[in-house]
Amino acid sequence: MTLAASAFAQLAAWPDLTEVEPSCGIGRALGSAHGEIAHFHSDRVLDLRLTARAIRKFEEHLTGAGSVRLVPGSPWVTLRLDVVADVDVLMTLVSLALQVQQAWPVAGEGPRTACNDHRGTVFPDVFGGG
């Protein structure tokens, strides 16, 4: 089982998350009562919707995590799952995403805000390419 498949199964068991149809039409997605949370696009890459406000607040920590890629202007962050520690980062960020979507709802950041998959997110070569 891939890290992404294992992470998806773990998250799908969380009571606040359910499998939903990804709005981008690619892969599998999880959502909460407040909208989409995560799009698993491949066996290694997924997008997670945090909200722009949360990204600004935690930007220093997010940019410090090698597995996280920020796209300017997007309320989504892209994660690459290469090692078990990346799944730990994902679990923490999903918990944060659930909290901020409940505490900081922001007009214009609804569940249909396009994920980063449509923005051509590419990881640096240290990950072995896109």
Backbone torsions as a table, in degrees:
resi	resn	phi	psi	omega
1	MET	NA	134.4	179.4
2	THR	-73.1	161.8	176.3
3	LEU	-59.0	-40.8	-179.7
4	ALA	-64.6	-43.5	179.4
5	ALA	-63.7	-41.4	177.9
6	SER	-64.7	-44.6	178.9
7	ALA	-63.4	-41.8	179.1
8	PHE	-60.2	-45.2	-179.8
9	ALA	-62.4	-41.8	178.0
10	GLN	-62.3	-47.3	-177.5
11	LEU	-68.7	-35.9	179.4
12	ALA	-63.5	-21.4	178.1
13	ALA	-83.8	-10.6	178.0
14	TRP	-67.7	138.1	-175.9
15	PRO	-64.9	-25.0	-178.5
16	ASP	-90.3	0.3	-177.7
17	LEU	-120.5	143.8	174.1
18	THR	-138.3	155.3	176.7
19	GLU	-72.9	133.3	179.5
20	VAL	-131.4	165.3	175.5
21	GLU	-74.1	125.5	-179.9
22	PRO	-67.4	131.1	-178.4
23	SER	-63.8	-25.0	179.3
24	CYS	-82.4	-11.7	177.6
25	GLY	80.5	9.1	-176.7
26	ILE	-120.6	128.1	173.8
27	GLY	76.8	-144.5	-179.1
28	ARG	-125.1	154.2	-177.2
29	ALA	-137.0	156.5	173.4
30	LEU	-123.8	144.0	179.5
31	GLY	-138.9	166.9	176.2
32	SER	-120.9	-175.8	176.7
33	ALA	-62.7	-18.7	-177.6
34	HIS	-99.8	5.3	176.9
35	GLY	125.2	-174.2	-178.9
36	GLU	-65.5	144.5	179.9
37	ILE	-115.0	-49.0	-173.1
38	ALA	-140.5	139.6	172.7
39	HIS	-118.1	115.5	175.5
40	PHE	-90.0	104.5	-174.4
41	HIS	-86.2	-25.8	-178.6
42	SER	-155.0	-171.4	178.4
43	ASP	-73.1	-5.2	-177.5
44	ARG	-136.3	-17.6	-172.8
45	VAL	-123.5	136.6	176.1
46	LEU	-145.0	158.9	174.0
47	ASP	-111.3	142.2	-178.6
48	LEU	-129.3	126.9	-178.4
49	ARG	-89.6	113.5	179.9
50	LEU	-102.0	-29.0	-168.8
51	THR	96.4	146.4	-178.8
52	ALA	-62.0	-37.2	-179.4
53	ARG	-62.9	-44.7	179.3
54	ALA	-66.0	-39.1	178.8
55	ILE	-62.0	-43.7	177.8
56	ARG	-61.1	-43.9	-176.9
57	LYS	-64.7	-38.9	-175.0
58	PHE	-109.3	17.4	-173.7
59	GLU	-55.6	-42.2	-178.7
60	GLU	-61.3	-42.0	179.2
61	HIS	-69.7	-40.3	-178.9
62	LEU	-65.4	-43.9	-178.9
63	THR	-70.8	-21.1	177.5
64	GLY	-77.7	-17.2	179.2
65	ALA	-87.5	117.2	-177.0
66	GLY	-63.0	-20.7	-177.7
67	SER	-87.3	-3.4	-175.9
68	VAL	-109.3	137.1	177.2
69	ARG	-125.2	126.7	177.0
70	LEU	-98.4	143.5	175.8
71	VAL	-116.5	118.5	-177.9
72	PRO	-51.8	131.6	177.0
73	GLY	83.3	-0.3	-178.3
74	SER	-104.2	137.4	174.4
75	PRO	-81.0	3.8	179.3
76	TRP	-105.1	148.0	169.5
77	VAL	-116.7	149.9	179.3
78	THR	-105.9	134.1	179.0
79	LEU	-120.1	145.3	175.0
80	ARG	-115.8	126.3	-177.9
81	LEU	-101.3	99.5	-179.6
82	ASP	-111.1	-30.4	-178.5
83	VAL	-137.0	164.8	-177.5
84	VAL	-57.2	-35.3	179.0
85	ALA	-60.1	-30.8	177.2
86	ASP	-65.6	-34.8	177.0
87	VAL	-67.5	-37.0	176.2
88	ASP	-61.8	-42.2	176.3
89	VAL	-61.0	-44.2	179.3
90	LEU	-58.8	-47.6	-178.6
91	MET	-59.8	-42.0	177.9
92	THR	-63.3	-44.2	-178.3
93	LEU	-69.7	-34.0	176.0
94	VAL	-65.8	-41.4	176.4
95	SER	-60.2	-43.9	176.5
96	LEU	-61.9	-44.3	-179.4
97	ALA	-59.4	-43.2	178.3
98	LEU	-62.9	-42.0	-179.7
99	GLN	-65.2	-47.4	-175.5
100	VAL	-70.9	-31.7	178.5
101	GLN	-69.3	-28.0	176.9
102	GLN	-82.0	-39.3	-174.1
103	ALA	-87.4	-31.6	-173.5
104	TRP	-125.4	54.8	178.2
105	PRO	-62.0	133.8	-176.5
106	VAL	-124.6	127.4	176.7
107	ALA	-58.5	139.6	178.3
108	GLY	89.1	-6.1	177.5
109	GLU	-114.2	42.3	-178.7
110	GLY	-70.4	179.9	-174.1
111	PRO	-65.9	-12.5	-177.8
112	ARG	-98.7	12.1	173.7
113	THR	-66.2	125.1	-173.9
114	ALA	-58.8	134.1	177.5
115	CYS	-71.9	174.1	-176.0
116	ASN	-72.9	-13.8	-179.0
117	ASP	-57.8	-31.9	179.8
118	HIS	-84.1	-2.6	-178.0
119	ARG	-103.0	6.3	177.1
120	GLY	68.4	36.9	-179.8
121	THR	-62.2	127.2	179.3
122	VAL	-129.4	139.0	176.2
123	PHE	-88.3	153.4	177.3
124	PRO	-60.5	164.3	-177.7
125	ASP	-59.9	-19.7	-179.9
126	VAL	-62.0	-16.5	177.8
127	PHE	-95.7	3.3	179.6
128	GLY	83.8	27.2	178.4
129	GLY	98.1	177.7	-174.8
130	GLY	-65.5	NA	NA
